[in-house]
Amino acid sequence: MRKWPGILADLDMDAIWAEADERERRVLIENLLEWIKVFPDHLEVKVMGSPPINVHYSEVGLKVPENVGVEGPT
């Protein structure tokens, strides 16, 4: 019998995502992510069982808000 980490490592997530409908995609995301924190210049993403990572808006196709500065929004 195979252990879960091995089975999960072998999953073709691109194929699963392509076949999933919107509701199924939401379930996948909710079960994989622990939390997302939004900061003025980046997101902090915590995947279950992993340390948090910083994701810059440009890495995911988003723009940094123009009205955010050192002293906060204007």
C-alpha positions as CSV (number, residue, x, y, z in Angstrom):
1,M,0.0,0.0,0.0
2,R,1.4,3.4,-1.0
3,K,1.7,6.2,1.5
4,W,-0.2,9.5,1.0
5,P,2.8,11.7,0.4
6,G,3.8,9.5,-2.5
7,I,0.3,9.5,-4.0
8,L,0.0,13.2,-3.7
9,A,3.5,13.8,-5.3
10,D,2.3,11.7,-8.3
11,L,-0.8,13.7,-9.0
12,D,-1.0,15.7,-12.2
13,M,-2.4,18.9,-10.7
14,D,-2.4,20.7,-14.1
15,A,-4.7,18.0,-15.5
16,I,-6.9,17.9,-12.3
17,W,-7.2,21.7,-12.4
18,A,-8.1,21.7,-16.1
19,E,-10.9,19.2,-15.5
20,A,-12.3,20.8,-12.3
21,D,-15.2,23.1,-12.4
22,E,-15.3,26.3,-10.3
23,R,-16.7,24.7,-7.2
24,E,-14.1,21.9,-7.3
25,R,-11.3,24.3,-7.8
26,R,-12.4,26.3,-4.8
27,V,-12.4,23.0,-2.7
28,L,-8.8,22.3,-3.9
29,I,-7.6,25.7,-2.9
30,E,-9.4,25.7,0.5
31,N,-7.8,22.4,1.3
32,L,-4.3,23.3,0.2
33,L,-4.0,26.8,1.7
34,E,-3.8,27.6,5.4
35,W,-4.1,31.4,4.9
36,I,-3.2,34.4,2.7
37,K,-2.3,37.7,4.1
38,V,-2.5,40.8,1.9
39,F,0.1,43.5,2.2
40,P,0.5,46.8,0.2
41,D,3.3,45.4,-2.0
42,H,2.9,41.6,-1.7
43,L,0.9,38.6,-0.5
44,E,2.0,36.2,2.2
45,V,0.8,32.7,1.4
46,K,0.8,29.7,3.8
47,V,0.4,26.3,2.2
48,M,-0.6,23.5,4.6
49,G,2.6,22.0,6.1
50,S,5.0,24.5,4.7
51,P,6.5,27.8,5.8
52,P,4.9,31.0,4.5
53,I,6.1,32.5,1.2
54,N,6.0,36.0,-0.1
55,V,4.5,36.5,-3.5
56,H,4.9,39.8,-5.2
57,Y,1.8,41.0,-7.1
58,S,3.7,41.0,-10.4
59,E,4.5,37.3,-10.0
60,V,0.7,36.5,-10.3
61,G,-0.2,39.1,-12.9
62,L,-1.4,41.8,-10.4
63,K,-0.4,45.4,-10.2
64,V,0.8,47.1,-7.0
65,P,-1.8,49.7,-6.0
66,E,-0.6,53.2,-6.9
67,N,-2.0,54.9,-3.8
68,V,0.1,53.1,-1.3
69,G,3.2,54.8,0.0
70,V,5.3,54.9,3.1
71,E,2.7,56.8,5.1
72,G,-0.2,54.6,3.9
73,P,-2.9,55.2,1.3
74,T,-3.6,58.8,0.1
